[in-house]
Amino acid sequence: MQLRQKWIVITGASSGFGAAAAKAFGALGCHVILGARRVDRLESVAAEATSAGAASAQFHDLDVASTASVEAFAAWLKSVTTVVDVLINNAGGAHGLDAVATGKDADWEAMVQSNFLGLLRVTRALLPLIPKDAGAYILNLGSVAGHAAYEGAAVYCGVKAAERSITQSLRLELNGTGIRVGSLDPGLAETEFALVRFKGDSSRASNVYAGMTPLSAEDIAETMIWMVSRPAHVCIDEVIIKPTDQAAIHKVYRRTV
Ligand SMILES: NC(=O)c1ccc[n+]([C@@H]2O[C@H](COP(=O)([O-])OP(=O)(O)OC[C@H]3O[C@@H](n4cnc5c(N)ncnc54)[C@H](OP(=O)(O)O)[C@@H]3O)[C@@H](O)[C@H]2O)c1
């Protein structure tokens, strides 16, 4: 499907996958609409998307953890466009790596609010703008963590498993509308993800990728484009993408120097 002049909404566009997606869709001549809490970052990403060739690049403050913020974002969006061709529900991440026995309420709540409830809130608010029978796409960011649990990640794995269920329910609910719904589920990718998980501890964050070659944000943006640019009658339900060095969630090959 031709993406030029299509309207693409990306949540969590201030860094990582979302920022790379803004530039990649921009380079295809799309209109990109960006949301996140760090508006200064969104401003730079929008400028880069414009330089890359975006038909337009606009941004607005968005906290997916707040229904009022999501509604304000949707109201602003309606003043910018009457249509959303692609919604990329990307905002989210992990907070902490504690076992359940020592887990913190604030971390659990942040993960549930952004990855789980945020996905629902944004989808509910924007669905009225998504056209029927026009190859529109709702693309949700899941994770390999939604497929297999690991220690210290009960809640992150739980919310990403929930993302798969929400994606599947939505696909059933929207069957007959022509709106495609899919999940993109990456393994280890080097973004700000680990820095956020470890609360700014950069040496702990960089250890996550020690001795191995992770995916890049650009790898994920390229995959998003592949998914949504299939013909309108083709829905890519679910993509699992891992670095070659990561055979399974627990098995990562690390080179020693
Ligand atoms: N990197 C990986 O290894 C990996 C693997 C599998 C899945 N994922 C998933 O991919 C998605 C993107 O992660 P990333 O790797 O690109 O990490 P990242 O660089 O930390 O980006 C996360 C983005 O989400 C936004 N965000 C977080 N909470 C938000 C909230 N309450 N409201 C609005 N925006 C919010 C952040 O923006 P602000 O802080 O400015 O609001 C940021 O733009 C996440 O859903 C993550 O769980 C990542």
The ligand as an SDF file (V2000), in Angstrom:
LIG
                    3D

 48 52  0  0  0  0  0  0  0  0999 V2000
   13.7840   -1.6030   23.4430 N   0  0  0  0  0  0  0  0  0  0  0  0
   13.3880   -2.8570   23.6110 C   0  0  0  0  0  0  0  0  0  0  0  0
   14.2260   -3.7630   23.8360 O   0  0  0  0  0  0  0  0  0  0  0  0
   11.9150   -3.2110   23.4830 C   0  0  0  0  0  0  0  0  0  0  0  0
   11.6120   -4.5490   23.2130 C   0  0  0  0  0  0  0  0  0  0  0  0
   10.2730   -4.9040   23.0830 C   0  0  0  0  0  0  0  0  0  0  0  0
    9.2810   -3.9560   23.2100 C   0  0  0  0  0  0  0  0  0  0  0  0
    9.5900   -2.6600   23.4850 N   0  0  0  0  0  0  0  0  0  0  0  0
    8.4810   -1.7060   23.5970 C   0  0  0  0  0  0  0  0  0  0  0  0
    8.6060   -0.7510   22.5590 O   0  0  0  0  0  0  0  0  0  0  0  0
    7.9890    0.4810   22.9520 C   0  0  0  0  0  0  0  0  0  0  0  0
    8.9630    1.6230   22.7210 C   0  0  0  0  0  0  0  0  0  0  0  0
   10.0960    1.4420   23.5550 O   0  0  0  0  0  0  0  0  0  0  0  0
   11.5620    1.9420   23.1780 P   0  0  0  0  0  0  0  0  0  0  0  0
   12.4400    0.7580   23.2120 O   0  0  0  0  0  0  0  0  0  0  0  0
   11.5490    2.8100   21.9970 O   0  0  0  0  0  0  0  0  0  0  0  0
   11.9070    2.7600   24.5300 O   0  0  0  0  0  0  0  0  0  0  0  0
   12.1820    4.3170   24.8110 P   0  0  0  0  0  0  0  0  0  0  0  0
   13.3110    4.7980   23.9730 O   0  0  0  0  0  0  0  0  0  0  0  0
   12.2890    4.4320   26.2910 O   0  0  0  0  0  0  0  0  0  0  0  0
   10.8290    5.0160   24.3110 O   0  0  0  0  0  0  0  0  0  0  0  0
    9.6270    4.9100   25.0330 C   0  0  0  0  0  0  0  0  0  0  0  0
    8.6830    5.9990   24.5550 C   0  0  0  0  0  0  0  0  0  0  0  0
    7.4360    5.8420   25.2490 O   0  0  0  0  0  0  0  0  0  0  0  0
    7.0510    7.0980   25.7540 C   0  0  0  0  0  0  0  0  0  0  0  0
    6.2250    6.9390   26.9450 N   0  0  0  0  0  0  0  0  0  0  0  0
    6.4770    6.2230   28.0560 C   0  0  0  0  0  0  0  0  0  0  0  0
    5.4780    6.3960   28.9490 N   0  0  0  0  0  0  0  0  0  0  0  0
    4.5820    7.2630   28.3750 C   0  0  0  0  0  0  0  0  0  0  0  0
    3.3650    7.8400   28.8050 C   0  0  0  0  0  0  0  0  0  0  0  0
    2.8540    7.5990   30.0110 N   0  0  0  0  0  0  0  0  0  0  0  0
    2.7120    8.6680   27.9430 N   0  0  0  0  0  0  0  0  0  0  0  0
    3.2340    8.9330   26.7250 C   0  0  0  0  0  0  0  0  0  0  0  0
    4.3890    8.4250   26.2610 N   0  0  0  0  0  0  0  0  0  0  0  0
    5.0580    7.6010   27.0990 C   0  0  0  0  0  0  0  0  0  0  0  0
    8.3580    7.8510   26.0370 C   0  0  0  0  0  0  0  0  0  0  0  0
    8.1180    9.2560   25.9410 O   0  0  0  0  0  0  0  0  0  0  0  0
    8.0810   10.3000   27.1540 P   0  0  0  0  0  0  0  0  0  0  0  0
    8.9400    9.7560   28.2620 O   0  0  0  0  0  0  0  0  0  0  0  0
    8.6190   11.5610   26.5330 O   0  0  0  0  0  0  0  0  0  0  0  0
    6.6350   10.4160   27.5170 O   0  0  0  0  0  0  0  0  0  0  0  0
    9.1940    7.4020   24.8450 C   0  0  0  0  0  0  0  0  0  0  0  0
    8.9530    8.2180   23.7180 O   0  0  0  0  0  0  0  0  0  0  0  0
    7.5540    0.2850   24.3910 C   0  0  0  0  0  0  0  0  0  0  0  0
    6.1810   -0.0640   24.4030 O   0  0  0  0  0  0  0  0  0  0  0  0
    8.4060   -0.8950   24.8690 C   0  0  0  0  0  0  0  0  0  0  0  0
    7.8060   -1.5870   25.9210 O   0  0  0  0  0  0  0  0  0  0  0  0
   10.9070   -2.2640   23.6140 C   0  0  0  0  0  0  0  0  0  0  0  0
  1  2  1  0
  2  3  2  0
  2  4  1  0
  4  5  1  0
  4 48  2  0
  5  6  2  0
  6  7  1  0
  7  8  2  0
  8  9  1  0
  8 48  1  0
  9 10  1  0
  9 46  1  0
 10 11  1  0
 11 12  1  0
 11 44  1  0
 12 13  1  0
 13 14  1  0
 14 15  2  0
 14 16  1  0
 14 17  1  0
 17 18  1  0
 18 19  2  0
 18 20  1  0
 18 21  1  0
 21 22  1  0
 22 23  1  0
 23 24  1  0
 23 42  1  0
 24 25  1  0
 25 26  1  0
 25 36  1  0
 26 27  1  0
 26 35  1  0
 27 28  2  0
 28 29  1  0
 29 30  1  0
 29 35  2  0
 30 31  1  0
 30 32  2  0
 32 33  1  0
 33 34  2  0
 34 35  1  0
 36 37  1  0
 36 42  1  0
 37 38  1  0
 38 39  2  0
 38 40  1  0
 38 41  1  0
 42 43  1  0
 44 45  1  0
 44 46  1  0
 46 47  1  0
M  CHG  2   8   1  16  -1
M  END
$$$$
